[in-house]
Amino acid sequence: MTASIKFVSMPTATVQALQAGGPDANGQVPERHISDGDGVPCRHCQQDVAAGEAYLILHHRPFPSAQPYAESGPIFLHADACPRYPEIADLPPVLAARKLILIKGYNAQDRIVYGTGSLVTPQDLAAIASGILARDDVAYIHARSAYNNCFQCRIERA
């Protein structure tokens, strides 16, 4: 059995607060930089920030509270407003452009469900994520950078 899935980007209200200079998960103001166009994926629109465009680097914890399994780390966002990627099953552009993606399942208490972590290709991501989400003990999945472990988006049941 498999589950229908959807990709879920960072909430617009959270992104707008960070773009306005609000504090990140470390309590710091996000850093502003100019993209060289090489591998700067926005976690809101799920597009790479184009060369010459401004972007933010900030510390993000994609969990509701701090706890031992609440991984956090650096992410990128467009510095200016961008449209949020819709909550749909279509593979986001930034994930489609990567060679490998790290996925991990989490339970309703935001704890890693051991045995769900996997490095997958973009072509296999939907099928493998659907299989993981078919498990009763998995509430959602994180898609992360295979090379740096940076959070990209959530994958949920549709």
C-alpha positions as CSV (number, residue, x, y, z in Angstrom):
1,M,0.0,0.0,0.0
2,T,1.2,3.5,-0.7
3,A,0.0,7.0,0.3
4,S,-0.7,10.0,-1.9
5,I,1.8,12.7,-1.1
6,K,2.3,16.5,-1.2
7,F,5.4,18.7,-0.9
8,V,5.1,21.4,1.8
9,S,7.3,24.5,1.8
10,M,8.0,26.9,4.7
11,P,4.9,28.9,5.6
12,T,4.7,32.3,4.0
13,A,4.1,34.2,7.3
14,T,7.4,32.7,8.6
15,V,9.3,33.6,5.4
16,Q,7.9,37.1,5.4
17,A,9.0,37.7,9.0
18,L,12.5,36.6,8.1
19,Q,12.6,38.7,5.0
20,A,11.6,41.7,7.1
21,G,14.6,41.1,9.4
22,G,13.0,38.9,12.0
23,P,15.2,36.6,14.0
24,D,16.1,33.1,12.9
25,A,16.1,29.9,15.1
26,N,19.4,31.2,16.7
27,G,17.8,34.6,17.4
28,Q,20.0,36.3,14.8
29,V,19.0,38.5,11.9
30,P,19.4,36.6,8.6
31,E,22.5,37.4,6.5
32,R,21.8,39.0,3.1
33,H,23.9,38.0,0.1
34,I,23.9,38.1,-3.7
35,S,23.6,34.8,-5.5
36,D,26.1,33.6,-8.0
37,G,23.4,31.3,-9.4
38,D,25.0,28.1,-8.2
39,G,23.0,26.0,-5.8
40,V,21.1,28.5,-3.6
41,P,17.7,26.8,-3.2
42,C,14.9,28.9,-1.7
43,R,12.8,26.9,0.8
44,H,9.7,28.9,0.1
45,C,9.3,29.0,-3.7
46,Q,11.4,25.8,-4.3
47,Q,13.4,27.5,-7.0
48,D,17.1,28.3,-7.1
49,V,17.9,31.9,-6.4
50,A,19.1,33.3,-9.8
51,A,22.5,34.9,-10.3
52,G,22.4,38.6,-9.2
53,E,19.4,38.1,-6.9
54,A,19.5,38.8,-3.2
55,Y,19.0,35.9,-0.8
56,L,19.1,35.2,2.9
57,I,21.2,32.7,4.9
58,L,19.7,31.8,8.2
59,H,19.4,29.2,10.9
60,H,16.2,27.1,10.7
61,R,14.6,24.5,12.9
62,P,11.7,23.0,11.1
63,F,10.1,21.6,14.3
64,P,7.6,23.2,16.7
65,S,10.0,23.0,19.7
66,A,13.6,22.2,20.7
67,Q,14.2,18.5,21.5
68,P,16.9,16.0,20.8
69,Y,15.6,15.1,17.3
70,A,14.9,18.7,16.3
71,E,17.6,19.0,13.7
72,S,18.4,22.6,12.7
73,G,20.9,24.2,10.3
74,P,21.5,26.8,7.6
75,I,19.0,27.4,4.8
76,F,18.5,29.9,2.0
77,L,15.5,32.1,1.1
78,H,14.9,34.7,-1.5
79,A,15.6,38.1,0.3
80,D,12.5,39.5,-1.4
81,A,8.9,38.2,-1.7
82,C,8.5,35.0,-3.8
83,P,5.4,32.8,-4.3
84,R,5.1,29.8,-2.1
85,Y,5.4,26.5,-3.9
86,P,1.9,24.9,-3.9
87,E,1.1,21.9,-1.7
88,I,1.0,19.4,-4.5
89,A,2.5,16.1,-5.5
90,D,4.6,17.5,-8.3
91,L,8.3,17.3,-7.5
92,P,9.6,20.8,-6.6
93,P,12.2,22.2,-9.1
94,V,15.0,22.4,-6.6
95,L,14.6,18.7,-5.7
96,A,14.3,17.7,-9.4
97,A,17.6,19.4,-10.1
98,R,19.6,17.5,-7.4
99,K,21.4,14.2,-7.9
100,L,20.4,12.7,-4.5
101,I,18.0,13.7,-1.7
102,L,18.1,12.6,1.9
103,I,14.7,11.7,3.3
104,K,13.8,10.8,6.9
105,G,10.4,9.9,8.4
106,Y,9.2,11.5,11.7
107,N,6.4,10.4,14.0
108,A,3.7,12.6,15.5
109,Q,6.0,13.5,18.4
110,D,8.6,14.9,15.8
111,R,11.0,12.1,16.5
112,I,12.9,10.3,13.7
113,V,11.4,6.9,12.9
114,Y,14.4,4.7,12.5
115,G,14.6,2.7,9.3
116,T,13.0,5.4,7.2
117,G,16.1,7.4,6.3
118,S,17.3,7.0,2.7
119,L,19.3,8.6,-0.1
120,V,17.0,8.7,-3.1
121,T,17.2,10.1,-6.7
122,P,14.6,12.6,-7.7
123,Q,13.1,10.0,-10.0
124,D,12.5,7.6,-7.1
125,L,11.5,10.2,-4.4
126,A,7.7,10.1,-4.8
127,A,7.4,6.4,-4.8
128,I,9.8,5.9,-1.8
129,A,8.2,8.7,0.2
130,S,4.7,7.3,-0.5
131,G,5.8,3.9,0.8
132,I,7.2,5.5,4.0
133,L,4.1,7.6,4.6
134,A,2.0,4.4,4.3
135,R,3.4,3.4,7.6
136,D,1.2,4.1,10.6
137,D,4.1,5.3,12.7
138,V,5.2,8.0,10.3
139,A,3.5,11.4,10.4
140,Y,5.7,13.2,7.8
141,I,9.0,13.2,6.0
142,H,11.8,15.7,5.7
143,A,13.5,16.2,2.3
144,R,17.1,17.4,3.0
145,S,20.3,18.0,1.2
146,A,22.1,14.7,0.6
147,Y,25.5,16.4,1.0
148,N,24.9,19.0,3.8
149,N,21.7,17.7,5.6
150,C,20.1,21.2,5.1
151,F,16.2,21.1,5.3
152,Q,14.5,21.6,2.0
153,C,10.8,20.8,2.6
154,R,8.3,18.5,4.2
155,I,6.5,15.7,2.5
156,E,3.1,14.8,3.9
157,R,0.1,12.7,3.0
158,A,-2.2,14.4,0.5
